[in-house]
């Protein structure tokens, strides 16, 4: 084996090691959710945000608490999470992505809210 062949073999091994090390990081990227995936991910679950928490009921009701309870409604429409908070009439809808036990809501103006699932 020539020195050049040995160097090429070492280079390939290094590239393979780097590829393998990068794979777990790629697996932890945010994954966009479809409507059925959003429904499954949120129904009956509770998310903890930085300064609040939210409970997603199967009935379509949702309880948000940032120091006091605020009841609203939630639904999945066209692959988006949508919510309504009375007395406000319009529904606001968000794209949803997931990374492990974290959920990210992305609004129409690219505003982002992130929460982590809480075990009860």
N, C-alpha and C positions, 0 to 999 in steps of 0.2 A: 504494500500500500504506500502510495506517495504521500509526502507531507500535505499536498494540496487536497487529496482525498480525505485525509485525517481531519484537516481543518473544515472541509465541507460537512463531514459527518458530525463534528462538534457543533457546527452552526445549526444543522438540522435538529439536533437534540435540544439545543437552547431554544430554538423556535417552538418546538413541540412543548417544552416545559412552560414557556410563556403562554402558549395557547391554552394549555390545561389550567394554568393559574388564572387566566382571564375568564374562563367559563363560569365559575360561580358568580363572579361579578355581573356577567351578562344575565344570568338567571335571576338576579335580584332587581332587574330593571322594572319600571312601572309598566304594567300590562293593561291596555284599554279593555273595559268590560262591555259585553253586549247586554241588551235588555234582560234576558233570562239570567245572565250571570250577576247583574246588579241586583235583581230580585232575590236571588239565592244568597248573595253576599250580605245583604242588609236585613232581610226579614228576620225578626226576632232577635236582632243583635243590638249591641250598645257600642258606640264609638266615644272615645275620649279625645277631645281636642286640647289645644294648649290651655285654655281657660274655661272650658265648658264640656258637657257631654250630651249625647243624643241617643235616644232609644227609638228604634224603628219597629213599630207594631205590625203584626200580620194584617190587622184590620185596616191599615192605611193611615192610622194616626201616628204621630211622632211627637215625642216629648223632648224638648231642648232645654237645657238648664245651664245658665251662665250666672248663677247666683239666685235665680228664681225660675220657676217653671213657666214654660211657654209651649202651649199645645198647638200643633199644626197638622197638616196632612202631607203624605208623601205617596208617590206613584212612580212607575217606570213608564216612560213614553218614548217611542222611537229611539231606543238604546241610550236613553238618558234618565238620570234621577231627577225628579221634579218635586218641588215642595211648594206649599201654600201656607201662609201664616195669617190667619184672620186677625184683624179685619181687612187685611190686604186681599184684594180679589184675584190678581193675576198669579199664575203659577210661574215659578222660576225654575229653569231646567239646566242641568249640568252634565258634562261628560264625566265619566267615572273611570279611574284607573286603580289598580291594586298592585301592591308590592308586599308579599308576605302577609302580615297581619295589619298592614296599613292601607287606608283608603284615601284617595285624592279626588276631590270634586273640583272641576275646572269650569268656570262660568263663561258666559258669552264674551266677556271682555278679558279673558285669560286670568281672571281672579282665581286664586287657588286656596282651598281649605283642605287640611290634612287631618286625619284622625287615625287612631289605632283601636283595634277591637279590644273590648274589656270583657273578661270572664266574670260572670255573676254567680 
